[in-house]
Amino acid sequence: MELPEPTPHAREHSNRVAEHIRGEITASGGWISFARYMELALYAPGLGYYSAGARKLGK
């Protein structure tokens, strides 16, 4: 199974999510728990997978 190439908008969004997570890691002294990482990746306001409003994979 091949996944489609992300659009430029999707790539930019991914970069914003990664930067947000990097900022959280830096602010927390260099590490965060896996639970915190997943919380940010999935639920960060306007950025997380479930909160950003983008179409979900498989739907």
C-alpha positions as CSV (number, residue, x, y, z in Angstrom):
1,M,0.0,0.0,0.0
2,E,1.4,3.4,-1.0
3,L,0.4,6.5,0.8
4,P,-0.2,9.7,-1.2
5,E,2.4,12.4,-1.2
6,P,1.5,15.2,1.2
7,T,0.5,18.5,-0.2
8,P,2.6,21.6,0.4
9,H,0.0,22.7,2.9
10,A,0.2,19.4,4.7
11,R,4.0,19.5,4.8
12,E,3.9,23.0,6.3
13,H,1.4,21.9,8.9
14,S,3.6,19.0,9.8
15,N,6.5,21.4,10.2
16,R,4.4,23.6,12.5
17,V,3.5,20.6,14.6
18,A,7.1,19.5,14.8
19,E,8.2,23.0,15.8
20,H,5.5,23.1,18.5
21,I,6.7,19.8,19.9
22,R,10.4,20.9,19.8
23,G,9.4,24.0,21.7
24,E,7.7,22.0,24.4
25,I,10.8,19.7,24.7
26,T,13.1,22.7,25.0
27,A,10.8,24.4,27.6
28,S,10.7,21.1,29.6
29,G,14.5,20.9,29.9
30,G,15.2,18.7,26.9
31,W,12.7,15.8,27.2
32,I,9.0,15.1,27.5
33,S,7.2,11.8,28.2
34,F,5.7,9.7,25.4
35,A,2.3,10.5,26.8
36,R,2.9,14.2,26.5
37,Y,4.3,13.8,23.0
38,M,1.1,12.0,21.9
39,E,-1.0,14.6,23.7
40,L,0.6,17.3,21.7
41,A,0.6,15.4,18.4
42,L,-3.0,14.5,18.6
43,Y,-4.7,17.3,20.6
44,A,-2.6,20.6,20.4
45,P,-5.1,23.3,19.7
46,G,-5.2,24.1,16.0
47,L,-2.2,21.7,15.3
48,G,-3.0,18.2,16.6
49,Y,-4.4,15.4,14.4
50,Y,-7.8,15.5,16.1
51,S,-8.0,19.3,16.7
52,A,-6.7,20.8,13.4
53,G,-9.8,20.1,11.4
54,A,-8.0,18.3,8.5
55,R,-9.5,15.2,6.8
56,K,-8.6,12.1,8.7
57,L,-6.6,9.3,7.0
58,G,-8.9,6.5,5.8
59,K,-12.1,8.7,5.8
